[in-house]
Amino acid sequence: MATLRPFRALRPAPQNAERVAAPPYDVINTAEARALAAGNPDSYLRVSRPEIDLPEGTDEHDERVYAKGKENLEELLARGVLREDPAPRFYVYAQRMGAHRQTGLVACASVQEYVDDVIKKHEKTRADKEDDRTHHIDVLGAHDEPVFLTYRARGEIDALVEEVKRAAPEYDLVTKDGVAHQLWVVPEQAGARLEALFREVPALYVADGHHRSAAAARVHAQRAGQPGEHGAFLAVVFPHDQMQILAYNRLVKDARGRAPAELLAEVGKVMDVAPASSPAPEAPLSFGLFVEGRWYRARVRPGSYDAKDPVASLDCSIVQDQLLAPIFGIADPRRDKNVDFVGGIRGAGELERRVKEEGWSMAIHLFPTRIEQLIAVSDAGLLMPPKSTWFEPKLRSGLFVHRF
């Protein structure tokens, strides 16, 4: 069973929502955050990326950065830019990106259920990133950005969410990236029904936000016995059939300096390779390869991987097992500087540009991981390779905060 509960959100007044809303902290760097927030004292980046209010060159892990984030959150509250709702509520959050639509429930999820694996994971966290988020959340005394969760869709939940959406939304804005965001406050009676319906959901799955959820668990452990709502963490929960996963592509550099023709010949020993008219593969078990100014299609050979293994059968695993490790000598893609990862939202043009301008030996365009594969890996208690999924659209930060 999944325990979701309402909470008293810190959130902007409707007239402030567009100025407050910001991209997640981990999809932009400090320079990008500083540029986005320039001239806007209400930007939530001042909380999620508080180093932008300190001198340039300040280490983003400096103790002053965490303290500045707390100071800025309190300032937004003092100025009335953010305000706390008078009673605990659920919220419905809808996004539109082109033809894609997704609607989730904003709620507090259970830290204990995360620890007990009722909320299932599929990714290994990095110690340095987990340490950073733990300290950030602890100093703020708030979960300032939500974890992106999913669950196997249920018609009765969908119907109730759509019922809530019949009212006028509190927020209705389109951000500069063209994504539309709407927010509704769920009436108390509908919220009680949603809470009861989710108790019948056997499991939730972390789609994006493994470091934030792990950090929430650590903060709860550190504060054991202390007052406050630190046993819950902020999440937006979407049905699995509304998820959009884009490809997470690879750039690789050959440490041995082999010629492009030789690299293609090496790939041809394990996969079927032919010239391609388009960058993106049309189906799983095939890859786009950009080498020396043109695209090729590499197709996986039957029997060359374990089709029954939910991890080994992932396209990103096959790339690692058949190309990156044996041909390029990249055994640990988390640390090897001869591989880089490019989210599919940036397009094939970004892969071509970086190969030409930065001297990468090859770009590899993958077919997106499917949400059913992510669920299968999580249910098996296994971990996916790094950079397996790129979810779009991203959740906007600053529209709701859980202060504990």
C-alpha angles and dihedrals in degrees: 000000000000120000114210121166138183122253140188102261125210101221142150125267109255093257090055099045098093094049093047100044114100140171117267114278094245100055096061134046128229095268092050091047092050091051094047093050096043111129093004113101089178095061113125088220085083086070102034095038101024094161086082088075092054128072116292112267094036109144107249088225094054112125089239090063094059091046090049091053091056092045091051093048090052090047092053088052094046092051092048093243087123122030135182120244113241095233137024112272143167117234132208115221120193127187132190123196112174107304093343121101129185132172126191140178117247108217146131114270126204120265089202091055088051089052091045092049095244080123100053127212132207103182137069113233126226115239095225094051092045091050090050095051092044092055093042093052093043095051092045092047085219144088095237101179126038129242113236108234132177137192138186103283120255123197096218091056091046091051094050092047090051089050090057090050092060089081122077111275121245091221125034113167142141116218124216091265089063096252116137119220127193130178132194128187107230114233113244096249093049089046092056090052092049091049090053093046092053090054085070092054106099098206145004123211130215106235098171130355106058092151093049093050093045089049091051089055091050093049090050091052092048091050096045110150093016121115121256141076095279092129089078133056135204117262143161110216119205130184111252095239092063095055120115116202120185126198119276102214133201137228115197134190122204108229089198093057096231120175118260092248090054092050091050089050090053091051089048090061091066104023137033107256129193137154114278132211094210136033101230121073114241096219143011120284092042133090140198113233120197110200129161095347102315142079128245132184118230117194125198115241118237113256094021093108138031104266091189094057110089091210102037090050094057114109090232090054092050090051089052096043099042104029118015099043104037100033104031099026092236103150098159110037091182092068108017111108091206092076131057132180127228122192114233092238087076092062136221090288090068090054091050093046094051094047090052098041103033102037100244112164097221143359119215118204111200133200109248120265109249121236090236088060091052091051092047092052092047093047089052090054091241134131129239122227116267117280095016099142137035111191120203138226098036120222112257116238125226098035091101133008130186111218114194 
